[in-house]
Amino acid sequence: MLRDDGEHGGEGGRGPRPSRNVFGEKLESCSTKPMTGFFRNGCCDTSAEDFGSHTVCVVLTVEFLAFSKSAGNDLSTPMPSYGFPGLKPGERWCLCAPRWQEAFVGGAAPRVVLRATHEGALDYCTLADLKRFAIDLA
């Protein structure tokens, strides 16, 4: 069970536990303007229903948006009937981890906000690769 505070139900009836980022820390918010996340709560949280694994918090670039459009997922064109404003370079978005990995291999990966990237992204991407594109490493 997902709660609005970014927590989801634990296994075995242990109750809610905070979602974790790639460092094992509490997952930070990615963006509320535009509102992002599989649950449209601003966080790159996930669940069994999130088949796309919308877990990587990215800062969108012109190159990535063009790459995504050429791969059949146009994120820049508004679709008002779905309440989707279309995305612009510089905005943050919870991207599907497999799409980030595809863009990485294709040389078009956007920058990553690791503290807002869910640990589930590590099922598709290595931490070393994500760190190469991180904007929040000291």
DSSP file (Angstrom, degrees, kcal/mol; ACC not computed):
  #  RESIDUE AA STRUCTURE BP1 BP2  ACC     N-H-->O    O-->H-N    N-H-->O    O-->H-N    TCO  KAPPA ALPHA  PHI   PSI    X-CA   Y-CA   Z-CA
    1    1 A M              0   0    0      0, 0.0     8,-0.5     0, 0.0     2,-0.4   0.000 360.0 360.0 360.0 122.6    0.0    0.0    0.0
    2    2 A L  B     -A    8   0A   0      6,-0.2     2,-0.3    14,-0.1     6,-0.2  -0.720 360.0-158.8 -89.9 136.6    1.5    3.3   -1.1
    3    3 A R    >   -     0   0    0      4,-3.1     3,-1.7    -2,-0.4     4,-0.3  -0.782  30.7-111.6-110.1 159.2    1.0    6.3    1.1
    4    4 A D  T 3  S+     0   0    0     -2,-0.3    -1,-0.1     1,-0.3    -2,-0.0   0.691 111.7  69.6 -62.8 -18.5    1.2   10.0    0.1
    5    5 A D  T 3  S-     0   0    0      2,-0.1    -1,-0.3     1,-0.1     3,-0.1   0.295 121.6-100.3 -85.6  13.1    4.3   10.4    2.2
    6    6 A G  S <  S+     0   0    0     -3,-1.7    13,-1.1     1,-0.3     2,-0.3   0.639  83.6 127.1  83.7  13.8    6.3    8.2   -0.2
    7    7 A E  E     - B   0  18A   0     -4,-0.3    -4,-3.1    11,-0.2    -1,-0.3  -0.773  38.7-164.3-105.0 151.5    6.1    5.1    2.0
    8    8 A H  E     -AB   2  17A   0      9,-1.7     9,-2.1    -2,-0.3    -6,-0.2  -0.884  33.3 -80.4-130.3 164.3    4.9    1.7    0.9
    9    9 A G  E     - B   0  16A   0     -8,-0.5     2,-0.1    -2,-0.3    -7,-0.0  -0.318  43.6-130.5 -66.0 140.9    3.8   -1.4    2.6
   10   10 A G    >   -     0   0    0      5,-0.9     3,-0.7     1,-0.1     5,-0.3  -0.378  28.8 -93.6 -84.1 168.2    6.4   -3.8    4.0
   11   11 A E  G >  S+     0   0    0      1,-0.2     3,-1.4     2,-0.1    -1,-0.1  -0.458 101.3  19.2 -78.3 152.6    6.5   -7.5    3.4
   12   12 A G  G 3  S-     0   0    0      1,-0.3    -1,-0.2    -2,-0.1    -2,-0.0   0.725 126.7 -67.7  64.6  25.0    5.0   -9.9    5.9
   13   13 A G  G <  S+     0   0    0     -3,-0.7    -1,-0.3     1,-0.1    -2,-0.1   0.688  93.1 135.6  73.8  17.0    2.8   -7.4    7.7
   14   14 A R    <   -     0   0    0     -3,-1.4    -3,-0.1     1,-0.2    -2,-0.1   0.561  63.6-124.4 -76.4  -5.7    5.6   -5.5    9.2
   15   15 A G        -     0   0    0     -5,-0.3    -5,-0.9     2,-0.0    -1,-0.2  -0.274  48.4 -20.3  92.9 179.9    3.9   -2.2    8.2
   16   16 A P  E     -B    9   0A   0      0, 0.0    -7,-0.2     0, 0.0   -14,-0.1  -0.252  55.6-177.1 -64.9 147.5    5.0    0.7    6.1
   17   17 A R  E     -B    8   0A   0     -9,-2.1    -9,-1.7     3,-0.0     3,-0.1  -0.982  33.8 -96.1-139.6 150.7    8.6    1.5    5.6
   18   18 A P  E     -B    7   0A   0      0, 0.0   -11,-0.2     0, 0.0     2,-0.1  -0.362  39.4-111.1 -68.4 144.6   10.2    4.4    3.7
   19   19 A S        -     0   0    0    -13,-1.1     8,-2.5     8,-0.1     2,-0.3  -0.468  37.9-135.9 -68.3 148.1   11.1    3.9    0.1
   20   20 A R  B     -C   26   0B   0      6,-0.3    99,-2.5    -2,-0.1   100,-0.3  -0.821   5.6-139.1-114.5 147.9   14.9    3.9   -0.4
   21   21 A N  B >   -D  118   0C   0      4,-3.0     3,-2.3    -2,-0.3    97,-0.2  -0.252  48.3 -79.8 -89.3-174.8   17.2    5.6   -2.9
   22   22 A V  T 3  S+     0   0    0     95,-1.3    93,-0.1    92,-0.8    96,-0.1   0.629 132.1  54.1 -65.6 -13.1   20.2    4.0   -4.5
   23   23 A F  T 3  S-     0   0    0     91,-0.2    -1,-0.3     2,-0.1     3,-0.1   0.397 119.4-108.5 -96.7   0.6   22.3    4.8   -1.4
   24   24 A G  S <  S+     0   0    0     -3,-2.3     2,-0.2     1,-0.3    -2,-0.1   0.584  82.0 122.8  81.8   9.8   19.8    3.0    0.9
   25   25 A E  S    S-     0   0    0      1,-0.1    -4,-3.0     3,-0.0    -1,-0.3  -0.489  77.2 -67.2 -97.1 170.6   18.6    6.3    2.3
   26   26 A K  B     -C   20   0B   0     -6,-0.2    -6,-0.3    -2,-0.2     2,-0.2  -0.359  60.8-107.7 -59.0 133.6   15.1    7.7    2.4
   27   27 A L        -     0   0    0     -8,-2.5    89,-0.2   -21,-0.2     2,-0.2  -0.448  34.2-144.5 -67.0 127.7   13.9    8.5   -1.2
   28   28 A E        -     0   0    0     87,-2.5    16,-0.5    -2,-0.2     2,-0.1  -0.530  27.1 -89.5 -89.8 161.2   13.8   12.3   -1.8
   29   29 A S        -     0   0    0     -2,-0.2    14,-0.2     1,-0.1    -1,-0.1  -0.383  30.6-165.1 -66.8 145.2   11.3   14.0   -4.0
   30   30 A C        -     0   0    0     12,-3.2     2,-0.3     1,-0.3    13,-0.2   0.869  61.4 -28.6 -96.1 -56.7   12.1   14.4   -7.7
   31   31 A S      > -     0   0    0     11,-1.6     5,-1.5     1,-0.1    -1,-0.3  -0.946  32.6-179.5-164.8 140.2    9.6   17.0   -9.0
   32   32 A T  B   5S+E   35   0D   0     -2,-0.3     3,-0.5     3,-0.2    -1,-0.1   0.436  77.7  78.7-113.7  -8.6    6.2   18.4   -8.4
   33   33 A K  T   5S+     0   0    0      1,-0.7    59,-0.2     9,-0.1    -1,-0.2  -0.774 113.1  19.5-138.2  91.4    6.4   20.9  -11.3
   34   34 A P  T   5S-     0   0    0      0, 0.0    -1,-0.7     0, 0.0     2,-0.3   0.496 112.9-125.5 -76.9 154.6    5.9   19.0  -13.4
   35   35 A M  B   5 +E   32   0D   0     -3,-0.5    -3,-0.2    -2,-0.1     2,-0.2  -0.521  42.5 175.2 -67.9 128.3    4.3   16.4  -11.2
   36   36 A T      X +     0   0    0     -5,-1.5     6,-2.6    -2,-0.3     5,-0.5  -0.685  20.2  81.0-129.8 179.7    6.1   13.2  -11.8
   37   37 A G  T > 5S-     0   0    0     57,-0.2     3,-1.6     3,-0.2     7,-0.2   0.065  80.5 -85.3  99.7 151.8    6.4    9.6  -10.6
   38   38 A F  T 3 5S+     0   0    0      7,-0.6    -1,-0.1    16,-0.5     6,-0.1   0.854 135.0  39.6 -55.7 -36.3    4.4    6.4  -11.3
   39   39 A F  T 3 5S-     0   0    0      4,-0.4    -1,-0.3     6,-0.2    -2,-0.1   0.360 110.9-123.1 -94.8   4.4    2.0    7.5   -8.6
   40   40 A R  T < 5S+     0   0    0     -3,-1.6    -3,-0.2     3,-0.2    -2,-0.1   0.920  77.9 121.5  50.0  49.7    2.1   11.2   -9.6
   41   41 A N  S   <S-     0   0    0     -5,-0.5    -4,-0.2     2,-0.4    -1,-0.1   0.242  88.7-101.7-119.9   9.0    3.3   12.1   -6.1
   42   42 A G  S    S+     0   0    0     -6,-2.6   -12,-3.2     1,-0.3   -11,-1.6   0.308  91.9 101.2  90.0  -9.8    6.6   13.8   -7.1
   43   43 A C  S    S-     0   0    0     -7,-0.4     2,-0.9   -14,-0.2    -4,-0.4  -0.805  76.4-127.6-111.6 151.0    8.7   10.7   -6.1
   44   44 A C        +     0   0    0     72,-0.5    74,-0.4   -16,-0.5    -7,-0.1  -0.275  59.1 148.5 -87.9  48.8   10.3    8.0   -8.2
   45   45 A D        -     0   0    0     -2,-0.9    -7,-0.6    72,-0.1     2,-0.3  -0.324  26.3-165.4 -78.3 165.7    8.6    5.4   -6.1
   46   46 A T        -     0   0    0     -8,-0.1     2,-0.3     7,-0.1     5,-0.0  -0.912  14.6-177.8-147.5 169.7    7.6    2.1   -7.5
   47   47 A S    >   -     0   0    0     -2,-0.3     3,-1.6     3,-0.0     6,-0.2  -0.915  53.2 -80.2-157.2-180.0    5.5   -1.0   -6.9
   48   48 A A  T 3  S+     0   0    0     -2,-0.3     5,-0.0     1,-0.3    -1,-0.0   0.773 126.6  59.9 -61.4 -25.7    4.7   -4.3   -8.5
   49   49 A E  T 3  S+     0   0    0      1,-0.2     2,-1.7     2,-0.1    -1,-0.3   0.641  82.0  88.8 -77.5 -14.4    2.2   -2.5  -10.8
   50   50 A D    X   +     0   0    0     -3,-1.6     3,-1.3     1,-0.2    -1,-0.2  -0.585  50.2 169.4 -86.9  78.7    4.9   -0.2  -12.2
   51   51 A F  T 3  S+     0   0    0     -2,-1.7    -1,-0.2     1,-0.3    -2,-0.1   0.753  75.1  53.5 -64.4 -25.1    6.0   -2.5  -15.1
   52   52 A G  T 3  S-     0   0    0     -3,-0.2    45,-0.3    45,-0.0    47,-0.3   0.581 102.8-131.3 -85.2 -10.9    8.1    0.3  -16.6
   53   53 A S    <   -     0   0    0     -3,-1.3    44,-2.7     1,-0.2     2,-2.4   0.987  20.1-163.0  54.2  67.3   10.1    0.9  -13.3
   54   54 A H  E     +F   96   0E   0     42,-0.3   -16,-0.5     1,-0.2    42,-0.3  -0.461  49.0 123.1 -75.9  69.8    9.7    4.7  -13.3
   55   55 A T  E     +     0   0E   0     -2,-2.4    63,-2.0    40,-0.6     2,-0.6   0.507  34.8  88.7-118.4  -8.8   12.6    4.9  -10.8
   56   56 A V  E     -F   95   0E   0     39,-2.4    39,-3.4    -3,-0.3     2,-0.7  -0.854  61.2-148.5-102.7 117.4   15.4    7.2  -12.2
   57   57 A C  E     +F   94   0E   0     -2,-0.6    56,-3.0    56,-0.4     2,-0.3  -0.736  30.3 177.7 -82.7 117.3   15.1   10.9  -11.4
   58   58 A V  E     -FG  93 112E   0     35,-2.7    35,-1.8    -2,-0.7     2,-0.6  -0.793  36.8-130.8-120.4 160.8   16.6   12.8  -14.3
   59   59 A V  E     -FG  92 111E   0     52,-1.8    52,-0.8    -2,-0.3    33,-0.2  -0.966  42.8-124.6-106.2 113.2   17.1   16.3  -15.5
   60   60 A L        -     0   0    0     31,-3.1    30,-3.0    -2,-0.6     2,-0.3  -0.221  27.8-166.6 -66.2 146.1   15.9   16.3  -19.0
   61   61 A T     >  -     0   0    0     28,-0.2     4,-2.6    47,-0.2     5,-0.2  -0.870  34.6-114.8-126.4 160.8   18.1   17.4  -21.9
   62   62 A V  H  > S+     0   0    0     -2,-0.3     4,-2.1     1,-0.2     5,-0.2   0.916 118.1  52.1 -57.7 -43.9   17.4   18.3  -25.6
   63   63 A E  H  > S+     0   0    0      1,-0.2     4,-2.3     2,-0.2    -1,-0.2   0.912 111.0  45.3 -62.6 -44.3   19.4   15.2  -26.6
   64   64 A F  H  > S+     0   0    0      2,-0.2     4,-3.2     1,-0.2     5,-0.2   0.932 110.8  52.4 -67.7 -43.3   17.5   12.8  -24.4
   65   65 A L  H  X S+     0   0    0     -4,-2.6     4,-2.2     1,-0.2    10,-0.3   0.894 112.3  46.6 -60.1 -38.9   14.1   14.2  -25.4
   66   66 A A  H  X S+     0   0    0     -4,-2.1     4,-2.4    -5,-0.2    -1,-0.2   0.910 113.0  49.9 -67.1 -42.2   15.0   13.7  -29.1
   67   67 A F  H  X S+     0   0    0     -4,-2.3     4,-1.3     2,-0.2    -2,-0.2   0.935 111.7  47.8 -59.8 -47.6   16.4   10.2  -28.3
   68   68 A S  H  <>S+     0   0    0     -4,-3.2     5,-2.8     1,-0.2     3,-0.3   0.906 111.5  50.2 -62.4 -42.8   13.2    9.3  -26.5
   69   69 A K  H ><5S+     0   0    0     -4,-2.2     3,-1.6    -5,-0.2    -1,-0.2   0.911 109.4  50.9 -62.2 -42.1   11.0   10.6  -29.3
   70   70 A S  H 3<5S+     0   0    0     -4,-2.4    -1,-0.2     1,-0.3    -2,-0.2   0.752 107.0  55.6 -67.9 -22.4   13.0    8.7  -31.9
   71   71 A A  T 3<5S-     0   0    0     -4,-1.3    -1,-0.3    -3,-0.3    -2,-0.2   0.342 128.7 -96.8 -90.5   5.7   12.5    5.5  -29.8
   72   72 A G  T < 5S+     0   0    0     -3,-1.6     2,-0.5    -5,-0.1    -3,-0.2   0.556  97.0 104.6  95.2   8.7    8.7    6.0  -29.9
   73   73 A N      < -     0   0    0     -5,-2.8     2,-0.9    -6,-0.2    -2,-0.1  -0.778  51.1-166.7-125.2  87.9    8.2    7.8  -26.5
   74   74 A D        +     0   0    0     -2,-0.5    -8,-0.1    -5,-0.2    -9,-0.1  -0.628  17.3 165.5 -78.4 104.4    7.5   11.5  -27.3
   75   75 A L        +     0   0    0     -2,-0.9    12,-2.8   -10,-0.3    -1,-0.2   0.541  66.9  61.4 -94.7  -9.4    7.8   13.2  -23.9
   76   76 A S  S    S+     0   0    0     10,-0.3    -1,-0.1   -11,-0.2    -2,-0.1   0.685  81.5  85.9 -95.2 -18.4    8.0   16.8  -25.3
   77   77 A T  S    S-     0   0    0      9,-0.1     9,-0.3     1,-0.1    10,-0.1  -0.726  81.0-122.1 -87.1 124.1    4.7   17.1  -27.1
   78   78 A P        -     0   0    0      0, 0.0     3,-0.1     0, 0.0    -2,-0.1  -0.320  21.2-168.0 -61.6 143.7    1.8   18.2  -24.8
   79   79 A M  B > > +I   84   0F   0      5,-2.8     3,-2.1     1,-0.1     5,-2.0  -0.715   6.7 179.4-130.8  81.4   -1.2   15.9  -24.6
   80   80 A P  G > 5S+     0   0    0      0, 0.0     3,-1.5     0, 0.0    -1,-0.1   0.797  76.6  66.6 -56.6 -31.9   -3.9   17.9  -22.8
   81   81 A S  G 3 5S+     0   0    0      1,-0.3    -2,-0.0     2,-0.1     0, 0.0   0.750 109.5  38.5 -63.6 -20.7   -6.5   15.1  -23.0
   82   82 A Y  G < 5S-     0   0    0     -3,-2.1    -1,-0.3     2,-0.2     0, 0.0   0.324 117.2-111.6-106.5   4.6   -4.2   13.2  -20.6
   83   83 A G  T < 5S+     0   0    0     -3,-1.5    -2,-0.1    -4,-0.3     0, 0.0   0.764  71.5 143.2  70.8  24.4   -3.3   16.2  -18.5
   84   84 A F  B   < -I   79   0F   0     -5,-2.0    -5,-2.8     1,-0.1    -1,-0.2  -0.878  36.4-166.8-103.6 117.6    0.3   15.9  -19.8
   85   85 A P        -     0   0    0      0, 0.0    -1,-0.1     0, 0.0    -2,-0.0   0.593  42.5-110.8 -79.3  -9.6    1.9   19.3  -20.4
   86   86 A G        -     0   0    0     -9,-0.3   -10,-0.3    -7,-0.1     2,-0.3   0.253  35.2 -99.0  82.3 141.5    4.9   18.0  -22.4
   87   87 A L        -     0   0    0    -12,-2.8     6,-0.0   -10,-0.1     3,-0.0  -0.669  30.6-156.8-103.1 153.2    8.4   18.1  -20.9
   88   88 A K    >   -     0   0    0     -2,-0.3     3,-2.0     4,-0.1   -28,-0.2  -0.887  33.9 -86.0-124.8 153.3   11.2   20.6  -21.5
   89   89 A P  T 3  S+     0   0    0      0, 0.0   -28,-0.2     0, 0.0     3,-0.1  -0.294 114.4  32.1 -54.2 140.4   14.9   20.5  -21.1
   90   90 A G  T 3  S+     0   0    0    -30,-3.0     2,-0.1     1,-0.4   -29,-0.1   0.128  91.9 116.3  95.6 -19.9   16.0   21.3  -17.5
   91   91 A E    <   -     0   0    0     -3,-2.0   -31,-3.1   -32,-0.1    -1,-0.4  -0.482  64.8-122.5 -79.6 153.9   12.8   19.8  -15.9
   92   92 A R  E     +F   59   0E   0    -59,-0.2     2,-0.3   -33,-0.2   -33,-0.2  -0.730  34.4 173.3 -95.1 147.3   13.1   16.8  -13.6
   93   93 A W  E     -F   58   0E   0    -35,-1.8   -35,-2.7    -2,-0.3     2,-1.0  -0.993  38.6-116.3-154.2 143.6   11.2   13.6  -14.4
   94   94 A C  E     -F   57   0E   0     -2,-0.3     2,-0.3   -37,-0.2   -37,-0.2  -0.747  44.1-165.5 -82.9 104.4   10.9   10.0  -13.1
   95   95 A L  E     -F   56   0E   0    -39,-3.4   -39,-2.4    -2,-1.0   -40,-0.6  -0.626  27.1 -99.8 -94.3 148.1   12.2    8.1  -16.0
   96   96 A C  E  >  -F   54   0E   0    -42,-0.3     4,-2.2    -2,-0.3     3,-0.5  -0.494  30.1-134.0 -64.1 130.1   11.8    4.3  -16.6
   97   97 A A  H  > S+     0   0    0    -44,-2.7     4,-2.5   -45,-0.3     5,-0.2   0.883 104.6  53.5 -57.8 -42.1   15.1    2.7  -15.6
   98   98 A P  H  > S+     0   0    0      0, 0.0     4,-2.1     0, 0.0    -1,-0.2   0.872 109.1  50.2 -62.4 -33.1   15.3    0.5  -18.8
   99   99 A R  H  > S+     0   0    0     -3,-0.5     4,-2.5   -47,-0.3    -2,-0.2   0.890 109.5  50.7 -69.7 -39.5   14.8    3.7  -21.0
  100  100 A W  H  X S+     0   0    0     -4,-2.2     4,-2.6     2,-0.2    -1,-0.2   0.938 111.4  48.4 -61.5 -44.4   17.7    5.4  -19.1
  101  101 A Q  H  X S+     0   0    0     -4,-2.5     4,-2.5     2,-0.2    -2,-0.2   0.903 110.9  50.7 -62.0 -41.3   19.9    2.4  -19.7
  102  102 A E  H  X S+     0   0    0     -4,-2.1     4,-1.9     1,-0.2    -1,-0.2   0.910 112.1  46.9 -61.5 -43.4   18.9    2.4  -23.3
  103  103 A A  H  <>S+     0   0    0     -4,-2.5     5,-3.2     2,-0.2     6,-0.7   0.871 109.8  54.6 -67.0 -36.8   19.8    6.1  -23.6
  104  104 A F  H ><5S+     0   0    0     -4,-2.6     3,-1.3     4,-0.3    -2,-0.2   0.948 110.6  44.6 -59.9 -50.0   23.1    5.5  -21.7
  105  105 A V  H 3<5S+     0   0    0     -4,-2.5    -1,-0.2     1,-0.3    -2,-0.2   0.863 114.2  51.6 -62.3 -36.0   24.1    2.8  -24.2
  106  106 A G  T 3<5S-     0   0    0     -4,-1.9    -1,-0.3    -5,-0.2    -2,-0.2   0.406 116.5-112.8 -83.8   2.1   23.0    5.1  -27.1
  107  107 A G  T < 5S+     0   0    0     -3,-1.3    -3,-0.2    -4,-0.4    -2,-0.1   0.721  94.3  96.3  77.3  21.8   25.0    8.1  -25.8
  108  108 A A      < +     0   0    0     -5,-3.2    -4,-0.3    -6,-0.1   -47,-0.2   0.105  43.6 146.2-129.6  22.1   22.0   10.2  -24.9
  109  109 A A        -     0   0    0     -6,-0.7     2,-0.1    -5,-0.2   -45,-0.1  -0.383  41.7-133.6 -66.1 134.9   21.5    9.6  -21.1
  110  110 A P        -     0   0    0      0, 0.0   -50,-0.1     0, 0.0    -1,-0.1  -0.385  33.8 -83.1 -79.6 165.8   20.3   12.6  -19.1
  111  111 A R  E     -G   59   0E   0    -52,-0.8   -52,-1.8    -2,-0.1     2,-0.4  -0.270  48.0-135.4 -64.9 157.9   21.8   13.7  -15.8
  112  112 A V  E     -Gh  58 134E   0     21,-2.6    23,-2.5   -54,-0.2     2,-0.8  -0.924  12.6-147.4-125.5 141.3   20.6   11.9  -12.7
  113  113 A V    >   -     0   0    0    -56,-3.0     3,-1.1    -2,-0.4   -56,-0.4  -0.888  20.5-170.4-103.7  98.2   19.5   13.0   -9.2
  114  114 A L  G >  S+     0   0    0     -2,-0.8     3,-1.6     1,-0.3   -92,-0.8   0.855  79.4  57.0 -63.5 -39.1   20.7   10.0   -7.2
  115  115 A R  G 3  S+     0   0    0      1,-0.3   -87,-2.5   -94,-0.1    -1,-0.3   0.700 113.1  42.7 -69.0 -16.0   19.1   10.9   -3.9
  116  116 A A  G <  S+     0   0    0     -3,-1.1     2,-0.6   -89,-0.2   -72,-0.5   0.268  93.3 100.7-108.6   8.4   15.7   10.9   -5.7
  117  117 A T  S <  S-     0   0    0     -3,-1.6   -95,-1.3    -4,-0.2   -61,-0.2  -0.859  75.6-124.0 -98.0 123.6   16.4    7.8   -7.7
  118  118 A H  B >   -D   21   0C   0    -63,-2.0     3,-2.2    -2,-0.6   -97,-0.3  -0.315  15.5-121.5 -67.2 144.6   14.7    4.7   -6.3
  119  119 A E  G >  S+     0   0    0    -99,-2.5     3,-1.6     1,-0.3    -1,-0.1   0.721 107.3  76.0 -58.8 -21.4   16.9    1.7   -5.4
  120  120 A G  G >  S+     0   0    0   -100,-0.3     3,-1.7     1,-0.3    -1,-0.3   0.721  78.1  73.6 -63.5 -20.8   14.8   -0.4   -7.8
  121  121 A A  G X> S+     0   0    0     -3,-2.2     4,-2.2     1,-0.3     3,-2.0   0.780  80.9  72.3 -62.0 -25.3   16.7    1.4  -10.7
  122  122 A L  G <4 S+     0   0    0     -3,-1.6    -1,-0.3     1,-0.3    -2,-0.2   0.585  80.8  71.6 -70.2  -8.0   19.6   -0.8   -9.8
  123  123 A D  G <4 S+     0   0    0     -3,-1.7    -1,-0.3    -4,-0.1    -2,-0.2   0.682 117.2  20.2 -73.2 -17.6   17.7   -3.8  -11.3
  124  124 A Y  T <4 S+     0   0    0     -3,-2.0     2,-0.3     1,-0.2    -2,-0.2   0.617 126.9  41.5-122.7 -25.8   18.4   -2.2  -14.7
  125  125 A C  S  < S-     0   0    0     -4,-2.2     2,-0.3   -24,-0.0    -1,-0.2  -0.922  76.2-118.7-129.7 148.9   21.4    0.2  -14.3
  126  126 A T     >  -     0   0    0     -2,-0.3     4,-2.3     1,-0.1     5,-0.2  -0.627  20.3-128.1 -85.8 150.6   24.6    0.0  -12.3
  127  127 A L  H  > S+     0   0    0     -2,-0.3     4,-2.7     1,-0.2     5,-0.2   0.877 110.4  58.1 -62.5 -36.5   25.3    2.5   -9.6
  128  128 A A  H  > S+     0   0    0      2,-0.2     4,-1.4     1,-0.2    -1,-0.2   0.915 107.9  45.4 -60.9 -43.1   28.6    3.3  -11.3
  129  129 A D  H  > S+     0   0    0      2,-0.2     4,-0.6     1,-0.2     3,-0.2   0.924 113.3  49.4 -66.7 -43.7   26.9    4.3  -14.5
  130  130 A L  H >< S+     0   0    0     -4,-2.3     3,-1.2     1,-0.2   -18,-0.2   0.899 108.0  54.9 -61.1 -40.2   24.3    6.4  -12.7
  131  131 A K  H >< S+     0   0    0     -4,-2.7     3,-1.3     1,-0.3    -1,-0.2   0.834  97.3  63.9 -63.2 -32.7   27.0    8.1  -10.7
  132  132 A R  H 3< S+     0   0    0     -4,-1.4    -1,-0.3     1,-0.3    -2,-0.2   0.763 112.5  36.1 -61.8 -23.8   28.8    9.1  -13.9
  133  133 A F  T << S+     0   0    0     -3,-1.2   -21,-2.6    -4,-0.6    -1,-0.3   0.275  91.0 129.9-111.3   8.4   25.7   11.2  -14.7
  134  134 A A  B <   -h  112   0E   0     -3,-1.3   -21,-0.2    -4,-0.2     3,-0.2  -0.350  37.0-173.0 -70.3 141.2   24.9   12.4  -11.2
  135  135 A I  S    S+     0   0    0    -23,-2.5   -22,-0.1     1,-0.1    -1,-0.1   0.458  81.1  58.6-104.0  -5.9   24.3   16.0  -10.4
  136  136 A D  S    S+     0   0    0    -24,-0.5     2,-0.5    -5,-0.0    -1,-0.1  -0.037  71.1 114.2-120.4  32.3   24.1   15.5   -6.6
  137  137 A L              0   0    0     -3,-0.2   -24,-0.0    -6,-0.1     0, 0.0  -0.874 360.0 360.0 -99.6 136.0   27.5   14.0   -5.7
  138  138 A A              0   0    0     -2,-0.5    -1,-0.1     0, 0.0    -2,-0.0   0.475 360.0 360.0 -80.4 360.0   29.7   16.1   -3.5
